[in-house]
Amino acid sequence: MKSHAKVVVIGGGVVGASVLYHLTKAGWKDVLLVERAELTSGSTWHAAGGMHTINGDPNVAKLQQYTIQLYKEIEQISGQSCGVHITGGIMLAGTRERLDWLKMAQARGRYLGMHLEIISVDEAAKLFPLMDKKHFAGAMYDPIEGHVDPYGVTHAYAKSAQIGGAEIVRKSRVVDLCARPDGSWDVITEQGNVHAEHVVNAAGLWAREVGRMVGIELPILAMEHQYLITGDMPQLAGKKEQLHAIDFEGEIYLRQERGGMLMGTYERAGVPWSPVTTPWDFGQDLLPNDLERIAPSLEVGFEHFPALGNAGIKKVVNGPFTFAPDGNPLIGPIKGLRNFWVACGVMAGFSQGGGVGLALSRWMVEGDPGADIWGMDVARYGDWTTLAYTNAKVRENYSRRFSIRFPNEELTAARPLRTTPIYEKLKAEHAVFGDYCALEHPLWFAPTAAEAKDQVSFRRSNSHPHVARECRTVRDAVGLLEISNYGKFEVRGPGAAEWLSRMMANRVPAVGRIALTPMLNARGKLIGDFTMCRPSQDHIFLIGTYAAETYYMRWFERHLPPAGVSVRPCAMEYAGLSIAGPHSRALLQSVVRDDLATAAFPFMSFRRMEIGMVPGYVGRVSFTGDLGFEIWVTSDYQRALYDLLVEAGREYGLKPFGGRALNAMRIEKSFGTWAREYRPIYGPFEAGLGRFVDFKKGDFIGRSAAAEEKDGGGALRLVCFQVAATDADAIGDEPIWHDGKTVGWVTSGAFGHRVGESLALGYVPASLAASDGGFEIEIIGERHAAARLTGAAFDPNGALMRA
Ligand SMILES: Cc1cc2nc3c(=O)[nH]c(=O)nc-3n(C[C@H](O)[C@H](O)[C@H](O)COP(=O)(O)OP(=O)(O)OC[C@H]3O[C@@H](n4cnc5c(N)ncnc54)[C@H](O)[C@@H]3O)c2cc1C
């Protein structure tokens, strides 16, 4: 084994082999894969090998499409067959809700270039005669589904990588990893040590253990998973290979395996495997069968597909594979560790392995994954993903693999875990809570405790009239919102402003002022949006998205100079309350001594104040677009601040409002938000943030790319539409049509209660952005006329917030 390599990839499952291949393809030849046993010795060898393009995150779906298209390429390079069978697949809906869900998936597929088709039960039965029609309401057909041979795929990647210059060492376990001061690694293996510039943890079932070698606890857990293969079935003899099928109500998937059928299930009572430590001596082993556990699914399966019940069971496979809490992969560099990368938690290696390898290799070689991989970025998780939390969420995710997640559905596992000091007080006001990074935050307020529950739906739900009331309160009087779930960072030091000026596209505000700013990567794409508040010369208080805290800190740390400036995440140290509406100033004025008149404290001011007995920061800004204030206090004061505002607010008609009302109101104002309107696939001018890019202030990351975008106009435009919707509003990811063609996609949507219209924000080609007519938005399979608005739907000139 060589003693030095540019990269050591740990693990020769399908994911490690794909990473290795993609690194050679990207031009890095001095790459070594170290495998503790033989290739495929983790979850890969006993996988069912199924692959499909559908994913809840459109960006992950694109990488799945890439993976499936890649098999031809690696077969050609390596001469190794991947055993690809493209059979096509059908997803069977047993209920109207499921059919709605399929229609939404089909619609999303349109702008991803997928050719999905909604078909009737009769058409489905023609394609998949094993089904008993009476259990189904409709189906979706996908021509690009099928299965591969897991051994063949892994070896095709491995051979292609070796042809590209990579080396593979088998039967050599990595037992330790030691960081050198220069950021490189000593990889200690059973066959000797390798000095590597970079290490990739692709250790699959053992990724947690490899993470622990460098002091991190990755949020992944293996679950036992069973499938069975029936005896040969006369119904299949001499016929074309059967389609893949998913029966959502039965929670089972099916495909042909030689003369019989393979049937797998994601049962409700899933069982974790090795919840704390994965044994090193587990190899190409199977776990004992437990048919009793999957009996409820099998019963439904045999009822829905009667021929399978008569075919007998030839073989049962029970094997473990890993999941992250949300079921998507974990990839990318780890904050705080130099040159240490992960590619693990990949639960669908044969749909996602290629995309994971592509994104990670680009990230390593070019410094950027080259695609929007936020949904797979390891940095989407933070400190809250303890072992027990991960266990609860992974079990929940596994059990819901084939369940519908409604847009207003909040999952219940591991809750409540994190709460703010006013949690019980908000509960007493009948708040319905959402879970955001394991932190409870109010979504809406019901009139009574009995009504404080979401009835899940794709259409306007039971919260609609209550959210309407909250929006009217903000429009006509004053509303109070808990905003503790924002991300917060303190940037301090004599070099703070200069450093931040280089990190952010906008000018750092003067002392006592606030400025909004995009953060760009070197390609000039949006990687964050922040509110910069400057309490003093050497102190800037940054407010951004809490879910992206680790993602931001990883970027900040990478660009911090050795001295003169420090950045500290402090989201949970500061709790926040926002008051918004025409009476907000009078209310706040009644409890502070500072003059809040516009002349003394204009829009976008920021100042330390005493609010009653509570010391805090007050910013004159509101995400609802009204006259409003955001108040930040250390968490120990939040209860007192809340009580003070509620008491003083009685006179002004103060009522609480929640995240749903906020979402509706920010859409009325065309204010975008991270992970919806602002993502690394959009530039600031496309996203309508051009006015916050200051080319006069000097250099900043992404400046030249942003200047190019400005000159060229960018390819896309974020547009607000007024939609002629009936009982369901857009929520995000719906296609936007223009003159009969799909031209764009919705990023957010809601009913705008202040303006009384259904609204949607979305991207369309820049060339169409000025078109006045011809737009439609497809909501649950129905196209609705959409009028493009030239400004925000509510208070387009921003007079209210400046008043
Ligand atoms: C029953 C079952 C059915 C499945 N069906 C499908 C399906 O139909 N479609 C699909 O896409 N996916 C399916 N999967 C999931 C699929 O198997 C995984 O997505 C995939 O195998 C993950 O691959 P990996 O490379 O990340 O991990 P693994 O396959 O676990 O590979 C990790 C490798 O790293 C090696 N390793 C670990 N630690 C070290 C170390 N310290 N030093 C050296 N080497 C190390 C291991 O020996 C192993 O070879 C199924 C899984 C199971 C169990």
The ligand as an ORCA input file, in Angstrom:
! r2SCAN-3c Opt
* xyz 0 1
  C     -32.255     -5.221      2.601
  C     -31.817     -3.971      1.899
  C     -32.418     -3.606      0.702
  C     -32.013     -2.434      0.055
  N     -32.580     -2.100     -1.131
  C     -32.157     -1.011     -1.814
  C     -32.685     -0.686     -3.079
  O     -33.541     -1.376     -3.601
  N     -32.223      0.424     -3.709
  C     -31.268      1.226     -3.158
  O     -30.866      2.214     -3.779
  N     -30.757      0.939     -1.939
  C     -31.169     -0.150     -1.261
  N     -30.634     -0.450     -0.042
  C     -29.727      0.531      0.563
  C     -28.336      0.429      0.008
  O     -27.853     -0.825      0.333
  C     -27.458      1.535      0.599
  O     -27.968      2.773      0.159
  C     -26.013      1.434      0.144
  O     -25.537      0.156      0.272
  C     -25.131      2.388      0.947
  O     -23.813      2.199      0.515
  P     -22.554      2.747      1.289
  O     -21.410      2.623      0.375
  O     -22.866      4.091      1.825
  O     -22.394      1.848      2.581
  P     -21.937      0.339      2.798
  O     -22.483     -0.552      1.758
  O     -22.260      0.007      4.211
  O     -20.380      0.366      2.593
  C     -19.442      0.803      3.529
  C     -18.138      0.075      3.289
  O     -17.168      0.674      4.112
  C     -16.344     -0.325      4.636
  N     -15.752      0.202      5.876
  C     -16.427      0.638      6.953
  N     -15.578      1.068      7.904
  C     -14.351      0.903      7.401
  C     -13.065      1.149      7.927
  N     -12.889      1.669      9.161
  N     -12.003      0.867      7.153
  C     -12.162      0.361      5.902
  N     -13.373      0.090      5.383
  C     -14.457      0.366      6.112
  C     -17.283     -1.487      4.848
  O     -16.620     -2.718      4.939
  C     -18.190     -1.384      3.642
  O     -17.752     -2.157      2.562
  C     -31.009     -1.619      0.620
  C     -30.413     -2.010      1.821
  C     -30.804     -3.178      2.448
  C     -30.145     -3.552      3.712
*
